[in-house]
Amino acid sequence: MRIEKIVIKNWRSFDDKGIVLDKLKKNNIFIGANNSGKSNVSKYFLFLKELGDLIKVHSDINKNCEAYQKIEKKLQGSDSWAWLKNKIEAEILCNTNTIRWDKEIPQYKENIILTTSHYYSNQNILSCNVNNIQLLSDKKIYNFKLQRYVDLTNKVDGIYDSFLYWQNFLDSLVFIDPIRHHERSSDNDKSNYYFDGAKILTVLNELKNGDREKWGEYTVNIEKWISEIINEKIKAIDVTDKEYRITVKRGNTERIAILSELGTGVTQLVMMLTHLYLNKEKQLNVFIDEPESNLHPDSVIKLMDIFDKELVNHSFYITTHSSSLIDQLNDNWSIHRMMRRGSESTQVYPCNNIVQQREVLDELGIRASQILQSNMVIWVEGPSDAIYLKKWISDISEGKLIDGKHYSFLFYGGSNLTTHEILKEEGLVDFLYTSRYVAIFCDTDCKSEEEFKNQKFKKRVTDTLTRLDEKNLKHKGEENFLKDYVKIWLTDGRETENYVPEELFLDVLNLNEFKRKETKIEKMKVKLVSNKKVSFSRFDSFDVAFAEMYSLENGDDITDEIKKTISKHYSAKKVPISKKIVELWKDKHYSKTLRSEMEELVEMIKKANGLLK
């Protein structure tokens, strides 16, 4: 049962207006500063789970139709907003289409909302609304045919629905303790839903001795996941009654280490992923507070990727104040910002766009100089260059690298390259102040093979190359040079468009939206046809080269003046032409040189994002 919307009122830091967490997805992040109320969401659902524990479930389901209607559990004054002890209530909208029913199936399956009411008179009511009408109320059930409440009887539709939905929902709730360690002692009697790692060795030994096939599947997956997260080769996993053993390969040597020898972060990862994997077939709603504890930011991102792609039946609700998780926004993720000002109640805001994301960074006190902005910036001369590169990066990375997440574009505008510097001098703009990793994409503007071979580039390009060579010798780290963080890509020809095959250019330029159909001669309109062969080489300007394919409708050649007009026509449409070209671009259009350059660029982007294995 996947949660889609949560409304909670009068609970802890949530006032009588409440909080609304809407448009929840498979994976959800609640982010904010300390004391913003993030963990109060999971604490409320843990409270509901504890209420469910009080229900004595009979073997005969008929006795339980009112089981969740009046549960006695005393509230603490601190459980209410500002200690006012007002009624605490909630609405929980779930996607009932995702529920797997084992035996009993409810009568009503649409427009279901789970509702709660908690009174300081020691009464808790967990209800089920159908079409905004409470199904059970005061020992009566709503009869939708008669449109009124009637006495409870097996003949009335939906008599057990409230019990079935609440039982299914509460069974789906799992809470991961912030402290997860297999060597700790624990009096936790709720290990079926509140996981602290204390009993995991017992569970794993039962699996190892009872089902060798499932044990083998478990070890293969955990070995793979932990290897990916910590960038270290895990070769084998084994357990005894008292130890969790991991065989680690370092260099050409393999050694057996007990889990605690690999550090707190690794220990917690193994414990958490073990519990989630062993329950991977269940549809769980998993609440985790601060998964970034004791983990490197890169490890946190990889863990989130496993949650998203490997543990497909689980939904995650993650509280954090780590800015590294903001980049997880995609179709499977929602991000909600939670904040408080002084003594005010918690406020919740969606975090769906770039402005909202930057507000989160401001709220967390994270400055651009601290995170060095984008993981990687690609400097290009103009927007058409960015359009081509974005397409090529997507192709070569098989869609895994995303503009705005893994890299960003900035424009230096041709001759303005002279005002930019690498490790700047006085008065210049520094490429490296925008990002830790930088690629600078430059047109050579060479007009012939001879110019290209002799590196007769424009002064702004040669100056940039010279500055990088000089500073590369002065700036060296323990393992890297400055050039490891800066890539200068000179086009293999005159400009970016020279990577586009001639036949693809012809297909695009002959489309109605780009074709020049007429011109003026002595103030008279005459028609043009594009039927002449052209030669488009590495050192031709595309707009000039393809102006040569035109002639007058009567077959006469066009004048140089008309060619200039057509050339300007193409030059003015450079951006829409590039958009159409990338729409039609296929794998066959890559030259060997272009593919090689792109593979190098993609590898650098992956390195900047910590994605290289």
C-alpha positions as CSV (number, residue, x, y, z in Angstrom):
1,M,0.0,0.0,0.0
2,R,1.8,3.1,-1.2
3,I,1.1,6.4,0.5
4,E,0.2,9.3,-1.8
5,K,-0.8,12.1,0.6
6,I,-0.4,12.7,4.3
7,V,-2.2,15.4,6.4
8,I,-1.4,15.6,10.1
9,K,-2.8,18.1,12.6
10,N,-1.9,19.0,16.2
11,W,0.9,16.5,16.4
12,R,4.0,17.8,18.1
13,S,5.4,20.6,15.9
14,F,2.3,20.5,13.6
15,D,-0.3,23.0,14.6
16,D,-4.1,22.9,14.1
17,K,-3.7,23.8,10.4
18,G,-1.4,20.8,10.1
19,I,1.1,19.8,7.5
20,V,0.3,18.5,4.0
21,L,2.7,16.1,2.2
22,D,1.1,15.8,-1.2
23,K,2.1,14.0,-4.4
24,L,4.3,11.5,-2.6
25,K,6.0,9.0,-4.8
26,K,7.9,5.7,-4.4
27,N,10.8,7.5,-2.7
28,N,10.4,10.7,-0.7
29,I,12.8,13.0,1.0
30,F,11.8,15.3,3.9
31,I,14.7,17.8,4.2
32,G,15.3,20.7,6.6
33,A,17.5,22.1,9.3
34,N,17.7,20.7,12.9
35,N,14.5,21.1,14.9
36,S,12.4,21.7,11.8
37,G,10.0,18.8,12.6
38,K,11.2,16.3,10.0
39,S,11.3,13.3,12.3
40,N,7.8,14.0,13.6
41,V,6.4,12.4,10.5
42,S,8.0,9.0,11.2
43,K,7.3,9.4,14.9
44,Y,3.6,9.7,14.1
45,F,3.5,6.6,12.0
46,L,5.5,4.7,14.7
47,F,2.7,5.8,17.1
48,L,0.1,4.3,14.8
49,K,2.1,1.1,14.5
50,E,2.2,0.9,18.3
51,L,-1.6,1.3,18.4
52,G,-1.9,-1.6,16.0
53,D,0.2,-3.7,18.4
54,L,-2.6,-3.3,21.0
55,I,-5.1,-4.9,18.8
56,K,-5.7,-8.5,19.7
57,V,-6.3,-10.1,16.3
58,H,-8.6,-13.1,16.6
59,S,-8.6,-16.0,14.2
60,D,-12.1,-15.2,13.2
61,I,-11.9,-11.9,11.2
62,N,-15.6,-11.3,11.8
63,K,-14.8,-10.3,15.3
64,N,-12.5,-7.5,14.2
65,C,-14.7,-5.2,12.1
66,E,-14.5,-2.6,14.9
67,A,-11.0,-3.5,16.1
68,Y,-9.5,-0.1,15.3
69,Q,-12.4,2.0,16.4
70,K,-11.6,2.5,20.1
71,I,-8.0,1.8,21.1
72,E,-6.9,2.8,24.6
73,K,-3.4,4.3,24.7
74,K,-2.5,7.4,26.7
75,L,-1.1,10.4,24.9
76,Q,1.7,12.5,26.4
77,G,1.2,16.3,26.7
78,S,4.3,16.7,24.5
79,D,2.6,14.7,21.7
80,S,0.3,17.7,21.0
81,W,1.1,21.1,19.4
82,A,2.3,23.6,22.1
83,W,1.1,21.1,24.8
84,L,-2.5,22.3,24.2
85,K,-3.8,18.7,24.3
86,N,-6.2,19.3,21.3
87,K,-7.5,16.4,19.3
88,I,-4.7,15.0,17.0
89,E,-6.0,13.8,13.7
90,A,-4.7,12.7,10.3
91,E,-5.7,11.7,6.8
92,I,-3.7,9.2,4.8
93,L,-4.4,8.7,1.1
94,C,-3.0,5.5,-0.3
95,N,-2.9,3.9,-3.7
96,T,-5.1,0.9,-3.1
97,N,-4.4,-0.4,-6.5
98,T,-0.9,-1.6,-5.3
99,I,-2.2,-3.7,-2.5
100,R,-1.7,-7.5,-2.7
101,W,-4.6,-9.2,-0.9
102,D,-3.8,-12.6,0.4
103,K,-7.2,-13.9,1.6
104,E,-9.9,-11.4,2.5
105,I,-10.6,-8.7,-0.2
106,P,-12.4,-5.5,0.8
107,Q,-15.7,-4.6,-0.9
108,Y,-14.7,-1.0,-1.7
109,K,-11.4,-0.4,-3.6
110,E,-11.6,3.2,-4.7
111,N,-11.6,6.7,-3.1
112,I,-10.3,5.2,0.2
113,I,-8.8,7.5,2.8
114,L,-7.5,6.3,6.2
115,T,-8.4,8.7,8.9
116,T,-7.4,9.0,12.6
117,S,-8.6,10.8,15.7
118,H,-6.6,10.8,19.0
119,Y,-8.2,12.2,22.2
120,Y,-6.6,13.0,25.5
121,S,-9.5,11.0,27.1
122,N,-7.4,7.9,26.3
123,Q,-9.3,7.1,23.1
124,N,-7.8,6.5,19.6
125,I,-9.9,5.9,16.5
126,L,-8.5,4.6,13.2
127,S,-11.2,4.9,10.6
128,C,-11.7,4.3,6.9
129,N,-13.5,6.8,4.6
130,V,-15.1,5.8,1.4
131,N,-16.1,8.7,-0.9
132,N,-15.5,11.1,2.0
133,I,-17.9,9.2,4.3
134,Q,-16.7,7.5,7.4
135,L,-17.5,3.8,6.9
136,L,-17.9,2.8,10.6
137,S,-19.2,5.2,13.2
138,D,-20.5,4.6,16.7
139,K,-21.1,0.8,16.1
140,K,-22.9,1.4,12.9
141,I,-21.9,1.1,9.2
142,Y,-22.8,3.4,6.4
143,N,-25.1,1.7,3.8
144,F,-24.4,3.4,0.5
145,K,-27.5,1.9,-1.1
146,L,-29.8,3.3,1.7
147,Q,-27.5,6.4,2.1
148,R,-27.6,6.1,5.9
149,Y,-25.9,4.4,8.8
150,V,-27.4,1.0,9.8
151,D,-26.6,-1.6,12.5
152,L,-23.6,-3.8,11.9
153,T,-24.5,-7.0,10.0
154,N,-22.7,-9.3,7.7
155,K,-25.2,-8.5,5.0
156,V,-24.0,-4.9,4.7
157,D,-21.2,-4.3,2.1
158,G,-17.8,-3.3,3.4
159,I,-18.3,-4.4,7.0
160,Y,-14.7,-5.6,7.3
161,D,-13.1,-3.0,5.0
162,S,-11.9,-0.7,7.7
163,F,-10.2,-3.6,9.5
164,L,-8.6,-4.9,6.3
165,Y,-7.2,-1.6,5.1
166,W,-5.8,-0.7,8.5
167,Q,-4.3,-4.2,9.0
168,N,-2.6,-4.0,5.6
169,F,-1.4,-0.5,6.1
170,L,0.1,-1.0,9.6
171,D,1.7,-4.3,8.4
172,S,3.5,-2.3,5.7
173,L,5.2,0.2,8.1
174,V,8.9,-0.4,8.9
175,F,11.2,2.0,10.9
176,I,15.0,1.9,10.6
177,D,16.6,3.0,13.9
178,P,19.3,5.7,13.4
179,I,21.7,3.4,15.3
180,R,22.0,0.1,13.5
181,H,24.6,-2.4,14.7
182,H,24.6,-6.2,15.0
183,E,26.8,-6.1,18.2
184,R,24.5,-4.0,20.3
185,S,22.3,-5.4,22.9
186,S,18.6,-4.5,22.6
187,D,15.4,-5.0,24.4
188,N,13.5,-4.3,21.2
189,D,10.5,-6.5,21.1
190,K,9.2,-4.9,17.9
191,S,11.9,-6.3,15.5
192,N,9.2,-7.1,12.9
193,Y,8.9,-3.4,12.2
194,Y,11.4,-1.4,14.2
195,F,14.8,-2.5,13.0
196,D,17.9,-1.8,15.0
197,G,20.2,-4.6,13.8
198,A,20.5,-6.3,17.1
199,K,18.9,-9.6,16.1
200,I,20.1,-9.7,12.5
201,L,22.8,-12.5,13.1
202,T,20.1,-14.8,14.4
203,V,17.9,-14.2,11.3
204,L,20.8,-14.7,8.9
205,N,21.9,-17.9,10.6
206,E,18.4,-19.3,10.2
207,L,18.4,-18.3,6.6
208,K,21.9,-19.9,5.9
209,N,20.9,-23.1,7.6
210,G,17.4,-23.3,6.4
211,D,17.4,-22.1,2.8
212,R,20.7,-22.3,1.0
213,E,19.3,-21.0,-2.3
214,K,18.0,-17.8,-0.7
215,W,21.2,-17.5,1.3
216,G,23.1,-17.6,-1.9
217,E,20.9,-14.9,-3.5
218,Y,21.3,-12.7,-0.4
219,T,25.1,-12.9,-0.4
220,V,25.4,-12.2,-4.2
221,N,23.2,-9.0,-3.9
222,I,24.8,-7.7,-0.7
223,E,28.3,-8.3,-2.1
224,K,27.4,-6.3,-5.2
225,W,25.6,-3.5,-3.4
226,I,28.3,-2.9,-0.7
227,S,31.1,-3.1,-3.4
228,E,29.3,-0.4,-5.4
229,I,28.7,1.9,-2.4
230,I,32.2,1.7,-0.8
231,N,34.2,1.3,-4.0
232,E,35.9,-1.8,-2.6
233,K,35.7,-5.4,-3.9
234,I,33.7,-7.6,-1.6
235,K,34.4,-11.2,-2.5
236,A,32.4,-13.3,0.0
237,I,30.1,-13.0,3.0
238,D,29.5,-15.5,5.8
239,V,28.0,-15.5,9.3
240,T,28.5,-17.4,12.5
241,D,26.5,-17.1,15.7
242,K,28.6,-14.2,16.9
243,E,30.2,-12.7,13.8
244,Y,29.4,-11.3,10.3
245,R,32.5,-12.0,8.1
246,I,33.4,-10.3,4.9
247,T,36.2,-11.3,2.5
248,V,37.7,-8.1,1.1
249,K,40.1,-7.9,-1.9
250,R,42.8,-5.2,-1.6
251,G,45.3,-5.2,-4.4
252,N,46.2,-8.9,-5.0
253,T,45.4,-9.9,-1.4
254,E,42.2,-11.2,0.0
255,R,41.5,-11.0,3.7
256,I,38.6,-11.9,6.0
257,A,37.4,-9.1,8.2
258,I,34.6,-9.0,10.7
259,L,32.1,-6.4,9.9
260,S,33.0,-4.0,12.7
261,E,36.5,-3.7,11.4
262,L,35.2,-2.0,8.2
263,G,33.8,1.0,10.1
264,T,30.5,2.2,11.5
265,G,29.2,3.4,8.1
266,V,29.8,0.0,6.4
267,T,28.3,-1.8,9.3
268,Q,25.1,0.2,9.2
269,L,24.8,-0.2,5.4
270,V,25.1,-4.0,5.7
271,M,22.5,-4.1,8.5
272,M,20.0,-1.9,6.8
273,L,20.3,-3.4,3.3
274,T,20.1,-6.9,4.8
275,H,16.8,-6.2,6.5
276,L,15.3,-4.6,3.5
277,Y,16.5,-7.3,1.2
278,L,15.2,-10.1,3.3
279,N,11.8,-8.4,3.1
280,K,12.1,-7.4,-0.5
281,E,9.0,-9.2,-1.7
282,K,6.8,-7.3,0.7
283,Q,5.2,-4.0,0.0
284,L,6.7,-1.9,2.7
285,N,6.6,1.8,3.7
286,V,10.1,2.3,5.1
287,F,10.9,5.3,7.3
288,I,14.6,6.2,7.7
289,D,16.0,9.0,9.7
290,E,19.3,10.5,8.4
291,P,20.7,7.7,6.2
292,E,23.8,10.0,5.7
293,S,25.0,9.3,9.3
294,N,28.5,7.9,9.1
295,L,28.4,7.8,5.3
296,H,30.3,9.7,2.6
297,P,28.0,11.8,0.4
298,D,28.8,9.7,-2.6
299,S,27.9,6.5,-0.7
300,V,24.5,8.1,0.3
301,I,23.7,8.8,-3.4
302,K,24.6,5.2,-4.4
303,L,22.4,3.9,-1.5
304,M,19.5,6.0,-2.8
305,D,20.0,4.5,-6.2
306,I,19.7,1.0,-4.7
307,F,16.5,2.0,-2.9
308,D,15.1,3.3,-6.2
309,K,16.1,0.6,-8.7
310,E,16.7,-2.6,-6.7
311,L,14.1,-2.5,-3.8
312,V,11.2,-1.9,-6.1
313,N,8.4,-3.1,-3.8
314,H,9.4,-0.7,-1.0
315,S,8.5,3.0,-0.6
316,F,10.9,5.1,1.3
317,Y,10.3,8.2,3.5
318,I,13.7,9.7,4.4
319,T,14.4,12.6,6.7
320,T,17.7,14.4,6.2
321,H,19.5,17.6,6.3
322,S,22.0,16.5,3.7
323,S,22.1,18.7,0.6
324,S,23.6,15.7,-1.4
325,L,20.1,14.2,-1.6
326,I,18.5,17.1,-3.4
327,D,19.8,15.8,-6.7
328,Q,17.6,12.7,-6.4
329,L,14.6,14.5,-7.9
330,N,13.2,12.4,-10.7
331,D,10.0,10.7,-11.6
332,N,10.4,8.3,-8.7
333,W,11.3,10.9,-6.1
334,S,9.6,13.7,-4.2
335,I,11.3,16.3,-2.0
336,H,9.6,18.3,0.7
337,R,11.2,21.1,2.5
338,M,10.3,21.3,6.2
339,M,11.1,24.5,8.3
340,R,10.3,26.3,11.5
341,R,10.9,29.9,12.4
342,G,11.4,30.4,16.1
343,S,8.4,29.2,18.1
344,E,6.2,28.8,15.0
345,S,4.9,25.4,13.8
346,T,6.4,23.3,11.1
347,Q,5.7,24.4,7.6
348,V,6.0,22.2,4.5
349,Y,6.9,23.3,1.0
350,P,7.3,21.2,-2.2
351,C,10.8,21.2,-3.7
352,N,10.0,20.7,-7.4
353,N,12.0,23.3,-9.2
354,I,15.3,25.1,-9.2
355,V,14.2,28.0,-7.0
356,Q,12.7,25.8,-4.4
357,Q,15.9,23.7,-4.3
358,R,18.1,26.8,-3.8
359,E,15.8,27.9,-1.0
360,V,16.6,24.5,0.7
361,L,20.3,25.2,0.4
362,D,19.8,28.6,2.0
363,E,17.7,27.1,4.8
364,L,20.4,24.5,5.5
365,G,23.1,27.2,5.5
366,I,25.0,25.7,2.5
367,R,26.8,28.3,0.4
368,A,27.8,28.0,-3.2
369,S,31.5,28.2,-2.3
370,Q,31.0,25.1,0.0
371,I,29.5,22.9,-2.6
372,L,31.4,24.4,-5.6
373,Q,28.1,24.7,-7.5
374,S,27.6,22.2,-10.3
375,N,29.5,18.9,-10.2
376,M,30.9,19.8,-13.7
377,V,30.4,22.8,-15.9
378,I,30.9,22.6,-19.7
379,W,31.7,26.0,-21.2
380,V,30.5,26.5,-24.7
381,E,30.4,29.4,-27.1
382,G,26.7,29.4,-27.7
383,P,23.4,27.5,-27.3
384,S,23.7,25.3,-30.4
385,D,26.9,23.8,-29.0
386,A,25.1,22.9,-25.8
387,I,22.2,21.3,-27.8
388,Y,24.6,19.0,-29.7
389,L,26.7,18.1,-26.6
390,K,23.6,17.4,-24.5
391,K,22.4,14.9,-27.1
392,W,25.8,13.3,-27.5
393,I,26.4,13.0,-23.7
394,S,23.0,11.3,-23.4
395,D,23.7,8.8,-26.2
396,I,27.2,7.9,-25.0
397,S,26.2,7.6,-21.3
398,E,23.1,5.6,-22.3
399,G,20.8,8.2,-20.8
400,K,22.5,8.1,-17.4
401,L,24.0,11.6,-17.3
402,I,21.5,14.4,-17.0
403,D,21.9,18.1,-17.7
404,G,21.3,20.1,-14.5
405,K,22.1,17.1,-12.3
406,H,25.4,15.7,-13.4
407,Y,26.7,18.6,-15.4
408,S,25.7,22.1,-16.5
409,F,26.4,24.5,-19.4
410,L,27.7,28.0,-19.3
411,F,28.3,30.3,-22.3
412,Y,31.5,32.3,-22.8
413,G,30.4,33.9,-26.1
414,G,33.2,33.5,-28.6
415,S,35.7,36.3,-28.2
416,N,34.7,36.7,-24.6
417,L,37.0,33.7,-24.0
418,T,39.8,36.2,-23.6
419,T,38.2,37.5,-20.3
420,H,38.2,34.0,-18.7
421,E,41.1,32.5,-16.9
422,I,42.1,29.2,-15.2
423,L,43.1,30.0,-11.6
424,K,42.5,33.7,-12.4
425,E,44.6,36.7,-12.6
426,E,43.4,40.1,-11.6
427,G,40.2,41.2,-13.3
428,L,39.4,37.9,-15.1
429,V,36.6,35.4,-14.7
430,D,37.9,32.1,-13.3
431,F,36.5,28.9,-15.0
432,L,37.3,26.8,-11.9
433,Y,35.3,29.1,-9.5
434,T,32.1,27.8,-11.1
435,S,32.8,24.1,-10.7
436,R,35.5,21.7,-9.5
437,Y,35.5,20.0,-12.9
438,V,35.5,22.0,-16.1
439,A,35.3,21.3,-19.9
440,I,35.9,24.2,-22.3
441,F,34.6,23.5,-25.8
442,C,36.3,25.6,-28.5
443,D,35.8,26.0,-32.2
444,T,39.2,26.1,-34.0
445,D,37.7,28.3,-36.7
446,C,40.4,26.8,-39.1
447,K,39.6,27.3,-42.7
448,S,42.0,24.6,-44.1
449,E,43.8,21.4,-43.3
450,E,47.1,23.3,-43.3
451,E,45.9,25.8,-40.7
452,F,44.6,22.9,-38.5
453,K,47.9,21.0,-38.7
454,N,50.0,24.0,-38.0
455,Q,47.6,25.0,-35.1
456,K,46.8,28.3,-36.6
457,F,44.0,28.9,-34.1
458,K,42.6,32.2,-33.0
459,K,44.6,34.0,-30.4
460,R,42.0,33.5,-27.7
461,V,42.2,29.7,-28.1
462,T,46.0,29.5,-28.2
463,D,46.2,31.8,-25.1
464,T,43.8,29.5,-23.2
465,L,45.9,26.4,-24.1
466,T,49.1,28.1,-23.1
467,R,47.7,29.2,-19.7
468,L,46.6,25.7,-18.9
469,D,50.0,24.2,-19.8
470,E,51.8,26.8,-17.7
471,K,49.6,26.4,-14.6
472,N,49.4,22.6,-15.0
473,L,53.1,22.5,-14.1
474,K,52.7,24.7,-11.0
475,H,49.6,23.0,-9.6
476,K,49.9,19.3,-8.7
477,G,48.1,17.3,-6.1
478,E,49.0,13.9,-4.6
479,E,47.6,12.1,-7.6
480,N,46.2,14.7,-10.0
481,F,47.4,17.6,-12.1
482,L,45.3,20.6,-12.9
483,K,44.6,19.1,-16.3
484,D,42.7,16.3,-14.5
485,Y,40.1,18.9,-13.6
486,V,40.1,20.9,-16.8
487,K,39.5,19.5,-20.3
488,I,39.9,21.7,-23.4
489,W,38.2,20.3,-26.4
490,L,39.1,21.8,-29.8
491,T,36.8,20.8,-32.5
492,D,38.2,18.4,-35.2
493,G,37.5,21.0,-37.9
494,R,36.2,24.5,-38.2
495,E,33.3,24.4,-35.7
496,T,30.7,22.1,-33.9
497,E,28.6,21.7,-37.0
498,N,31.4,20.0,-38.9
499,Y,30.8,16.9,-36.7
500,V,27.4,16.6,-38.4
501,P,27.4,14.3,-41.5
502,E,26.6,16.0,-44.8
503,E,23.6,13.7,-45.5
504,L,22.0,14.6,-42.2
505,F,22.4,18.3,-42.8
506,L,20.8,17.9,-46.2
507,D,17.8,16.0,-44.7
508,V,17.3,18.9,-42.2
509,L,18.0,21.9,-44.4
510,N,15.5,20.6,-47.1
511,L,12.7,20.5,-44.6
512,N,10.0,23.1,-45.2
513,E,10.8,25.0,-42.0
514,F,14.4,25.6,-43.1
515,K,14.4,25.5,-46.9
516,R,14.8,28.9,-48.7
517,K,12.0,28.9,-51.3
518,E,12.4,32.3,-52.9
519,T,14.5,35.4,-53.1
520,K,14.4,38.8,-54.8
521,I,16.2,39.9,-57.9
522,E,15.7,43.6,-58.8
523,K,12.7,43.8,-56.4
524,M,11.1,40.8,-58.1
525,K,10.4,37.5,-56.2
526,V,11.9,34.5,-57.9
527,K,11.7,30.9,-56.8
528,L,14.7,28.8,-55.7
529,V,15.3,25.1,-55.8
530,S,17.9,23.1,-53.8
531,N,19.0,20.4,-56.2
532,K,22.8,21.0,-56.7
533,K,25.4,18.8,-55.1
534,V,27.5,20.4,-52.4
535,S,30.8,19.5,-50.8
536,F,30.8,20.0,-47.0
537,S,34.3,19.4,-45.5
538,R,35.7,19.7,-42.0
539,F,36.7,23.3,-42.6
540,D,33.6,24.7,-44.3
541,S,31.1,26.9,-42.6
542,F,27.9,25.0,-42.9
543,D,25.8,28.0,-43.8
544,V,28.1,29.0,-46.6
545,A,28.6,25.4,-47.9
546,F,24.9,24.6,-48.1
547,A,24.0,27.9,-49.7
548,E,25.8,26.4,-52.8
549,M,23.0,23.8,-53.3
550,Y,20.6,26.4,-54.5
551,S,19.8,27.6,-58.1
552,L,17.0,29.5,-59.7
553,E,13.9,27.6,-60.7
554,N,14.8,28.1,-64.4
555,G,18.2,26.4,-63.7
556,D,20.4,29.5,-63.7
557,D,23.1,29.8,-61.1
558,I,22.4,32.3,-58.2
559,T,24.7,35.3,-57.6
560,D,27.1,35.6,-54.8
561,E,24.8,38.2,-53.2
562,I,22.0,35.7,-53.1
563,K,24.3,33.1,-51.6
564,K,25.2,35.5,-48.8
565,T,21.5,36.0,-48.2
566,I,20.8,32.3,-47.9
567,S,23.9,31.9,-45.7
568,K,22.6,34.5,-43.3
569,H,19.2,32.7,-43.4
570,Y,20.8,29.5,-42.2
571,S,23.1,31.3,-39.7
572,A,20.0,33.0,-38.1
573,K,18.4,29.6,-37.7
574,K,21.4,27.9,-36.2
575,V,19.6,26.9,-32.9
576,P,16.4,25.5,-34.4
577,I,18.5,23.6,-37.0
578,S,20.6,22.1,-34.2
579,K,17.4,21.0,-32.4
580,K,16.1,19.2,-35.5
581,I,19.5,17.6,-36.2
582,V,19.6,16.0,-32.7
583,E,16.0,14.8,-33.1
584,L,17.2,12.8,-36.2
585,W,20.6,11.9,-34.9
586,K,21.3,8.1,-35.0
587,D,24.2,6.0,-33.8
588,K,25.5,5.8,-37.4
589,H,26.1,9.5,-37.5
590,Y,29.0,9.4,-35.0
591,S,32.4,9.6,-36.6
592,K,35.3,7.7,-34.9
593,T,36.8,11.0,-33.7
594,L,33.6,12.4,-32.3
595,R,32.8,9.1,-30.4
596,S,36.3,9.1,-28.9
597,E,36.0,12.7,-27.7
598,M,32.6,12.1,-26.3
599,E,33.7,9.0,-24.4
600,E,36.5,11.0,-22.8
601,L,34.1,13.8,-21.9
602,V,31.5,11.3,-20.4
603,E,34.2,9.7,-18.4
604,M,35.2,13.0,-16.9
605,I,31.5,13.8,-16.0
606,K,31.2,10.4,-14.3
607,K,34.4,11.2,-12.4
608,A,33.0,14.5,-11.3
609,N,29.9,12.8,-10.0
610,G,31.7,9.9,-8.4
611,L,30.2,7.4,-10.8
612,L,33.4,5.7,-12.0
613,K,34.0,2.3,-10.6
